Amino acid sequence: MILALGFVLLLIFAFAWAAKRINPMRQNVSSHLRVIASTFVGEKEKVVIVEFGNQWYLLGVANQNVRLLKEIPKDESFLNDPVAVETPSFDKLLAKFRR
């Protein structure tokens, strides 16, 4: 009986592993949509930069809501800029995305 229980548990883990490896939804989405950067701004809220096609989108993501905050021209130069690593003030960030 213990051997049969072990076999059933082994089957459950094998199917779970296979389901993670073969996920058609994840494969289709990742070729068209890419997350560039994200950060939490609250307990359940975060801001995400998503690439779709040749455009970047700044999205506000909350519990049951996703809102487009700004369309950004695709430009990865600010991600590699050593000055951008320093945390700018909130006023400067807000002014940058209001343009």
N, CA, C and O atoms as a GROMACS GRO file, in nm:
protein
  396
    1MET      N    1   0.082  -0.118   0.000
    1MET     CA    2   0.000   0.000   0.000
    1MET      C    3   0.088   0.126   0.000
    1MET      O    4   0.057   0.223  -0.070
    2ILE      N    5   0.195   0.125   0.077
    2ILE     CA    6   0.285   0.240   0.083
    2ILE      C    7   0.355   0.259  -0.051
    2ILE      O    8   0.377   0.372  -0.095
    3LEU      N    9   0.388   0.150  -0.116
    3LEU     CA   10   0.450   0.156  -0.248
    3LEU      C   11   0.355   0.218  -0.350
    3LEU      O   12   0.398   0.298  -0.434
    4ALA      N   13   0.228   0.182  -0.345
    4ALA     CA   14   0.128   0.240  -0.436
    4ALA      C   15   0.110   0.389  -0.410
    4ALA      O   16   0.097   0.467  -0.504
    5LEU      N   17   0.108   0.431  -0.285
    5LEU     CA   18   0.096   0.572  -0.250
    5LEU      C   19   0.217   0.651  -0.301
    5LEU      O   20   0.201   0.761  -0.354
    6GLY      N   21   0.336   0.596  -0.287
    6GLY     CA   22   0.456   0.660  -0.338
    6GLY      C   23   0.452   0.674  -0.490
    6GLY      O   24   0.496   0.776  -0.544
    7PHE      N   25   0.401   0.574  -0.558
    7PHE     CA   26   0.389   0.580  -0.703
    7PHE      C   27   0.291   0.689  -0.746
    7PHE      O   28   0.318   0.761  -0.842
    8VAL      N   29   0.179   0.702  -0.677
    8VAL     CA   30   0.080   0.805  -0.709
    8VAL      C   31   0.140   0.944  -0.684
    8VAL      O   32   0.120   1.033  -0.766
    9LEU      N   33   0.210   0.963  -0.576
    9LEU     CA   34   0.274   1.092  -0.548
    9LEU      C   35   0.380   1.124  -0.654
    9LEU      O   36   0.393   1.239  -0.696
   10LEU      N   37   0.454   1.025  -0.697
   10LEU     CA   38   0.553   1.044  -0.803
   10LEU      C   39   0.486   1.087  -0.933
   10LEU      O   40   0.537   1.174  -1.003
   11LEU      N   41   0.372   1.027  -0.965
   11LEU     CA   42   0.297   1.066  -1.085
   11LEU      C   43   0.248   1.210  -1.076
   11LEU      O   44   0.254   1.283  -1.175
   12ILE      N   45   0.201   1.251  -0.960
   12ILE     CA   46   0.152   1.388  -0.941
   12ILE      C   47   0.264   1.488  -0.964
   12ILE      O   48   0.246   1.587  -1.035
   13PHE      N   49   0.382   1.462  -0.906
   13PHE     CA   50   0.495   1.552  -0.925
   13PHE      C   51   0.544   1.553  -1.069
   13PHE      O   52   0.584   1.658  -1.120
   14ALA      N   53   0.540   1.439  -1.135
   14ALA     CA   54   0.582   1.432  -1.276
   14ALA      C   55   0.487   1.513  -1.364
   14ALA      O   56   0.534   1.584  -1.454
   15PHE      N   57   0.357   1.503  -1.342
   15PHE     CA   58   0.261   1.582  -1.421
   15PHE      C   59   0.274   1.731  -1.392
   15PHE      O   60   0.260   1.813  -1.484
   16ALA      N   61   0.300   1.768  -1.269
   16ALA     CA   62   0.318   1.910  -1.236
   16ALA      C   63   0.442   1.965  -1.305
   16ALA      O   64   0.440   2.076  -1.357
   17TRP      N   65   0.550   1.889  -1.306
   17TRP     CA   66   0.673   1.932  -1.373
   17TRP      C   67   0.650   1.946  -1.523
   17TRP      O   68   0.696   2.043  -1.584
   18ALA      N   69   0.581   1.850  -1.582
   18ALA     CA   70   0.553   1.856  -1.727
   18ALA      C   71   0.463   1.974  -1.761
   18ALA      O   72   0.482   2.036  -1.866
   19ALA      N   73   0.368   2.005  -1.677
   19ALA     CA   74   0.278   2.118  -1.703
   19ALA      C   75   0.353   2.250  -1.700
   19ALA      O   76   0.320   2.341  -1.776
   20LYS      N   77   0.453   2.263  -1.614
   20LYS     CA   78   0.533   2.385  -1.610
   20LYS      C   79   0.622   2.396  -1.734
   20LYS      O   80   0.642   2.506  -1.786
   21ARG      N   81   0.675   2.286  -1.781
   21ARG     CA   82   0.765   2.287  -1.896
   21ARG      C   83   0.691   2.309  -2.027
   21ARG      O   84   0.744   2.372  -2.118
   22ILE      N   85   0.571   2.258  -2.038
   22ILE     CA   86   0.493   2.268  -2.162
   22ILE      C   87   0.372   2.356  -2.134
   22ILE      O   88   0.266   2.307  -2.095
   23ASN      N   89   0.390   2.488  -2.155
   23ASN     CA   90   0.283   2.584  -2.130
   23ASN      C   91   0.264   2.667  -2.258
   23ASN      O   92   0.340   2.760  -2.281
   24PRO      N   93   0.166   2.635  -2.341
   24PRO     CA   94   0.150   2.706  -2.468
   24PRO      C   95   0.116   2.854  -2.452
   24PRO      O   96   0.152   2.934  -2.537
   25MET      N   97   0.049   2.892  -2.346
   25MET     CA   98   0.014   3.033  -2.326
   25MET      C   99   0.140   3.116  -2.302
   25MET      O  100   0.151   3.226  -2.357
   26ARG      N  101   0.233   3.066  -2.223
   26ARG     CA  102   0.354   3.140  -2.192
   26ARG      C  103   0.442   3.155  -2.317
   26ARG      O  104   0.505   3.259  -2.334
   27GLN      N  105   0.447   3.055  -2.402
   27GLN     CA  106   0.529   3.061  -2.522
   27GLN      C  107   0.474   3.163  -2.621
   27GLN      O  108   0.553   3.234  -2.684
   28ASN      N  109   0.344   3.171  -2.638
   28ASN     CA  110   0.285   3.265  -2.733
   28ASN      C  111   0.301   3.410  -2.689
   28ASN      O  112   0.328   3.496  -2.772
   29VAL      N  113   0.284   3.437  -2.563
   29VAL     CA  114   0.290   3.574  -2.513
   29VAL      C  115   0.432   3.627  -2.513
   29VAL      O  116   0.454   3.743  -2.550
   30SER      N  117   0.529   3.547  -2.474
   30SER     CA  118   0.664   3.597  -2.458
   30SER      C  119   0.727   3.641  -2.588
   30SER      O  120   0.820   3.722  -2.585
   31SER      N  121   0.681   3.593  -2.702
   31SER     CA  122   0.741   3.634  -2.828
   31SER      C  123   0.694   3.774  -2.870
   31SER      O  124   0.760   3.837  -2.952
   32HIS      N  125   0.583   3.823  -2.815
   32HIS     CA  126   0.530   3.954  -2.853
   32HIS      C  127   0.536   4.057  -2.741
   32HIS      O  128   0.531   4.177  -2.768
   33LEU      N  129   0.546   4.013  -2.620
   33LEU     CA  130   0.538   4.101  -2.504
   33LEU      C  131   0.657   4.075  -2.414
   33LEU      O  132   0.690   3.960  -2.385
   34ARG      N  133   0.723   4.185  -2.368
   34ARG     CA  134   0.841   4.168  -2.282
   34ARG      C  135   0.837   4.274  -2.173
   34ARG      O  136   0.812   4.391  -2.201
   35VAL      N  137   0.862   4.233  -2.050
   35VAL     CA  138   0.870   4.325  -1.938
   35VAL      C  139   1.012   4.379  -1.931
   35VAL      O  140   1.107   4.303  -1.916
   36ILE      N  141   1.026   4.512  -1.943
   36ILE     CA  142   1.156   4.577  -1.941
   36ILE      C  143   1.201   4.602  -1.797
   36ILE      O  144   1.314   4.570  -1.760
   37ALA      N  145   1.112   4.660  -1.717
   37ALA     CA  146   1.145   4.691  -1.578
   37ALA      C  147   1.016   4.698  -1.497
   37ALA      O  148   0.910   4.727  -1.552
   38SER      N  149   1.026   4.672  -1.369
   38SER     CA  150   0.910   4.686  -1.281
   38SER      C  151   0.959   4.716  -1.140
   38SER      O  152   1.068   4.676  -1.100
   39THR      N  153   0.874   4.786  -1.066
   39THR     CA  154   0.906   4.815  -0.927
   39THR      C  155   0.776   4.832  -0.848
   39THR      O  156   0.676   4.882  -0.901
   40PHE      N  157   0.779   4.789  -0.724
   40PHE     CA  158   0.662   4.805  -0.638
   40PHE      C  159   0.658   4.948  -0.584
   40PHE      O  160   0.761   5.001  -0.541
   41VAL      N  161   0.542   5.008  -0.585
   41VAL     CA  162   0.524   5.143  -0.531
   41VAL      C  163   0.428   5.141  -0.412
   41VAL      O  164   0.401   5.245  -0.352
   42GLY      N  165   0.378   5.027  -0.380
   42GLY     CA  166   0.288   5.010  -0.267
   42GLY      C  167   0.288   4.863  -0.228
   42GLY      O  168   0.368   4.784  -0.279
   43GLU      N  169   0.198   4.827  -0.137
   43GLU     CA  170   0.194   4.689  -0.092
   43GLU      C  171   0.150   4.595  -0.204
   43GLU      O  172   0.204   4.486  -0.218
   44LYS      N  173   0.052   4.638  -0.285
   44LYS     CA  174   0.001   4.555  -0.394
   44LYS      C  175   0.005   4.627  -0.528
   44LYS      O  176  -0.049   4.576  -0.626
   45GLU      N  177   0.066   4.744  -0.534
   45GLU     CA  178   0.070   4.822  -0.657
   45GLU      C  179   0.213   4.826  -0.709
   45GLU      O  180   0.309   4.832  -0.631
   46LYS      N  181   0.226   4.824  -0.842
   46LYS     CA  182   0.358   4.838  -0.901
   46LYS      C  183   0.348   4.911  -1.034
   46LYS      O  184   0.242   4.921  -1.094
   47VAL      N  185   0.462   4.961  -1.077
   47VAL     CA  186   0.475   5.029  -1.205
   47VAL      C  187   0.563   4.942  -1.293
   47VAL      O  188   0.668   4.895  -1.250
   48VAL      N  189   0.518   4.919  -1.418
   48VAL     CA  190   0.586   4.827  -1.508
   48VAL      C  191   0.608   4.894  -1.642
   48VAL      O  192   0.520   4.963  -1.693
   49ILE      N  193   0.726   4.876  -1.700
   49ILE     CA  194   0.751   4.917  -1.838
   49ILE      C  195   0.747   4.791  -1.922
   49ILE      O  196   0.824   4.698  -1.899
   50VAL      N  197   0.655   4.789  -2.020
   50VAL     CA  198   0.633   4.672  -2.104
   50VAL      C  199   0.663   4.708  -2.249
   50VAL      O  200   0.624   4.816  -2.295
   51GLU      N  201   0.732   4.620  -2.320
   51GLU     CA  202   0.758   4.640  -2.462
   51GLU      C  203   0.660   4.556  -2.543
   51GLU      O  204   0.646   4.436  -2.520
   52PHE      N  205   0.592   4.622  -2.637
   52PHE     CA  206   0.503   4.553  -2.728
   52PHE      C  207   0.528   4.609  -2.867
   52PHE      O  208   0.500   4.726  -2.893
   53GLY      N  209   0.582   4.526  -2.955
   53GLY     CA  210   0.620   4.575  -3.087
   53GLY      C  211   0.738   4.668  -3.075
   53GLY      O  212   0.839   4.632  -3.015
   54ASN      N  213   0.728   4.788  -3.132
   54ASN     CA  214   0.836   4.887  -3.125
   54ASN      C  215   0.803   5.000  -3.029
   54ASN      O  216   0.856   5.110  -3.045
   55GLN      N  217   0.720   4.976  -2.933
   55GLN     CA  218   0.676   5.080  -2.839
   55GLN      C  219   0.686   5.027  -2.696
   55GLN      O  220   0.665   4.909  -2.672
   56TRP      N  221   0.719   5.115  -2.603
   56TRP     CA  222   0.718   5.083  -2.461
   56TRP      C  223   0.597   5.150  -2.397
   56TRP      O  224   0.556   5.258  -2.439
   57TYR      N  225   0.541   5.084  -2.296
   57TYR     CA  226   0.425   5.137  -2.224
   57TYR      C  227   0.455   5.135  -2.075
   57TYR      O  228   0.501   5.035  -2.021
   58LEU      N  229   0.429   5.246  -2.009
   58LEU     CA  230   0.440   5.256  -1.865
   58LEU      C  231   0.302   5.224  -1.809
   58LEU      O  232   0.206   5.297  -1.834
   59LEU      N  233   0.292   5.115  -1.733
   59LEU     CA  234   0.165   5.069  -1.680
   59LEU      C  235   0.162   5.076  -1.529
   59LEU      O  236   0.262   5.045  -1.463
   60GLY      N  237   0.050   5.117  -1.475
   60GLY     CA  238   0.026   5.109  -1.332
   60GLY      C  239  -0.057   4.984  -1.306
   60GLY      O  240  -0.166   4.970  -1.362
   61VAL      N  241  -0.007   4.895  -1.224
   61VAL     CA  242  -0.073   4.768  -1.198
   61VAL      C  243  -0.116   4.764  -1.053
   61VAL      O  244  -0.033   4.775  -0.962
   62ALA      N  245  -0.245   4.749  -1.030
   62ALA     CA  246  -0.301   4.737  -0.895
   62ALA      C  247  -0.368   4.601  -0.882
   62ALA      O  248  -0.354   4.515  -0.969
   63ASN      N  249  -0.439   4.582  -0.772
   63ASN     CA  250  -0.500   4.453  -0.742
   63ASN      C  251  -0.586   4.400  -0.857
   63ASN      O  252  -0.563   4.289  -0.904
   64GLN      N  253  -0.683   4.477  -0.901
   64GLN     CA  254  -0.772   4.433  -1.008
   64GLN      C  255  -0.779   4.536  -1.119
   64GLN      O  256  -0.883   4.552  -1.182
   65ASN      N  257  -0.668   4.607  -1.142
   65ASN     CA  258  -0.670   4.716  -1.238
   65ASN      C  259  -0.532   4.732  -1.302
   65ASN      O  260  -0.430   4.730  -1.233
   66VAL      N  261  -0.531   4.748  -1.434
   66VAL     CA  262  -0.409   4.782  -1.507
   66VAL      C  263  -0.440   4.906  -1.587
   66VAL      O  264  -0.536   4.909  -1.664
   67ARG      N  265  -0.360   5.010  -1.568
   67ARG     CA  266  -0.388   5.139  -1.633
   67ARG      C  267  -0.265   5.188  -1.707
   67ARG      O  268  -0.153   5.183  -1.655
   68LEU      N  269  -0.286   5.234  -1.829
   68LEU     CA  270  -0.178   5.292  -1.908
   68LEU      C  271  -0.147   5.430  -1.854
   68LEU      O  272  -0.234   5.518  -1.852
   69LEU      N  273  -0.023   5.450  -1.811
   69LEU     CA  274   0.018   5.580  -1.759
   69LEU      C  275   0.083   5.666  -1.866
   69LEU      O  276   0.061   5.787  -1.871
   70LYS      N  277   0.164   5.603  -1.952
   70LYS     CA  278   0.237   5.681  -2.053
   70LYS      C  279   0.292   5.587  -2.160
   70LYS      O  280   0.335   5.476  -2.129
   71GLU      N  281   0.290   5.632  -2.285
   71GLU     CA  282   0.360   5.563  -2.392
   71GLU      C  283   0.500   5.622  -2.400
   71GLU      O  284   0.515   5.744  -2.400
   72ILE      N  285   0.601   5.537  -2.408
   72ILE     CA  286   0.740   5.581  -2.408
   72ILE      C  287   0.804   5.534  -2.538
   72ILE      O  288   0.789   5.418  -2.575
   73PRO      N  289   0.876   5.622  -2.608
   73PRO     CA  290   0.949   5.575  -2.726
   73PRO      C  291   1.053   5.471  -2.683
   73PRO      O  292   1.118   5.485  -2.579
   74LYS      N  293   1.069   5.367  -2.764
   74LYS     CA  294   1.162   5.259  -2.730
   74LYS      C  295   1.304   5.313  -2.729
   74LYS      O  296   1.356   5.354  -2.832
   75ASP      N  297   1.367   5.312  -2.610
   75ASP     CA  298   1.502   5.364  -2.595
   75ASP      C  299   1.564   5.299  -2.473
   75ASP      O  300   1.529   5.333  -2.360
   76GLU      N  301   1.654   5.207  -2.494
   76GLU     CA  302   1.716   5.136  -2.383
   76GLU      C  303   1.838   5.209  -2.327
   76GLU      O  304   1.901   5.158  -2.234
   77SER      N  305   1.872   5.326  -2.379
   77SER     CA  306   1.992   5.394  -2.333
   77SER      C  307   1.983   5.437  -2.187
   77SER      O  308   2.084   5.437  -2.117
   78PHE      N  309   1.864   5.472  -2.140
   78PHE     CA  310   1.853   5.516  -2.001
   78PHE      C  311   1.869   5.400  -1.904
   78PHE      O  312   1.900   5.422  -1.786
   79LEU      N  313   1.850   5.276  -1.949
   79LEU     CA  314   1.868   5.161  -1.860
   79LEU      C  315   2.016   5.135  -1.833
   79LEU      O  316   2.050   5.083  -1.727
   80ASN      N  317   2.104   5.171  -1.927
   80ASN     CA  318   2.248   5.147  -1.911
   80ASN      C  319   2.323   5.271  -1.863
   80ASN      O  320   2.445   5.266  -1.845
   81ASP      N  321   2.254   5.380  -1.844
   81ASP     CA  322   2.317   5.506  -1.804
   81ASP      C  323   2.353   5.501  -1.656
   81ASP      O  324   2.263   5.482  -1.573
   82PRO      N  325   2.481   5.517  -1.618
   82PRO     CA  326   2.518   5.511  -1.476
   82PRO      C  327   2.455   5.623  -1.393
   82PRO      O  328   2.436   5.606  -1.273
   83VAL      N  329   2.423   5.735  -1.455
   83VAL     CA  330   2.358   5.843  -1.381
   83VAL      C  331   2.217   5.804  -1.343
   83VAL      O  332   2.166   5.847  -1.239
   84ALA      N  333   2.152   5.722  -1.427
   84ALA     CA  334   2.014   5.682  -1.399
   84ALA      C  335   2.005   5.588  -1.279
   84ALA      O  336   1.896   5.568  -1.225
   85VAL      N  337   2.117   5.531  -1.236
   85VAL     CA  338   2.116   5.442  -1.120
   85VAL      C  339   2.088   5.521  -0.994
   85VAL      O  340   2.027   5.469  -0.901
   86GLU      N  341   2.132   5.648  -0.988
   86GLU     CA  342   2.100   5.732  -0.875
   86GLU      C  343   1.951   5.757  -0.871
   86GLU      O  344   1.888   5.776  -0.976
   87THR      N  345   1.893   5.759  -0.754
   87THR     CA  346   1.750   5.778  -0.740
   87THR      C  347   1.716   5.926  -0.751
   87THR      O  348   1.752   6.004  -0.663
   88PRO      N  349   1.645   5.966  -0.859
   88PRO     CA  350   1.608   6.106  -0.872
   88PRO      C  351   1.489   6.138  -0.780
   88PRO      O  352   1.423   6.048  -0.729
   89SER      N  353   1.465   6.266  -0.761
   89SER     CA  354   1.354   6.305  -0.677
   89SER      C  355   1.222   6.274  -0.747
   89SER      O  356   1.217   6.261  -0.870
   90PHE      N  357   1.118   6.264  -0.670
   90PHE     CA  358   0.985   6.235  -0.726
   90PHE      C  359   0.940   6.344  -0.822
   90PHE      O  360   0.877   6.314  -0.923
   91ASP      N  361   0.971   6.471  -0.792
   91ASP     CA  362   0.932   6.581  -0.879
   91ASP      C  363   0.994   6.567  -1.017
   91ASP      O  364   0.928   6.592  -1.118
   92LYS      N  365   1.121   6.528  -1.022
   92LYS     CA  366   1.189   6.512  -1.151
   92LYS      C  367   1.130   6.395  -1.230
   92LYS      O  368   1.112   6.405  -1.351
   93LEU      N  369   1.100   6.285  -1.162
   93LEU     CA  370   1.039   6.171  -1.230
   93LEU      C  371   0.901   6.206  -1.285
   93LEU      O  372   0.868   6.172  -1.399
   94LEU      N  373   0.822   6.274  -1.205
   94LEU     CA  374   0.688   6.311  -1.248
   94LEU      C  375   0.694   6.406  -1.367
   94LEU      O  376   0.616   6.394  -1.461
   95ALA      N  377   0.786   6.502  -1.363
   95ALA     CA  378   0.800   6.597  -1.474
   95ALA      C  379   0.846   6.525  -1.601
   95ALA      O  380   0.806   6.562  -1.711
   96LYS      N  381   0.930   6.423  -1.586
   96LYS     CA  382   0.980   6.349  -1.702
   96LYS      C  383   0.868   6.275  -1.773
   96LYS      O  384   0.863   6.272  -1.896
   97PHE      N  385   0.777   6.216  -1.698
   97PHE     CA  386   0.670   6.137  -1.760
   97PHE      C  387   0.549   6.222  -1.798
   97PHE      O  388   0.459   6.171  -1.866
   98ARG      N  389   0.542   6.346  -1.759
   98ARG     CA  390   0.433   6.435  -1.798
   98ARG      C  391   0.457   6.498  -1.934
   98ARG      O  392   0.363   6.550  -1.995
   99ARG      N  393   0.579   6.496  -1.981
   99ARG     CA  394   0.612   6.559  -2.111
   99ARG      C  395   0.534   6.502  -2.222
   99ARG      O  396   0.550   6.545  -2.337
   0.00000   0.00000   0.00000
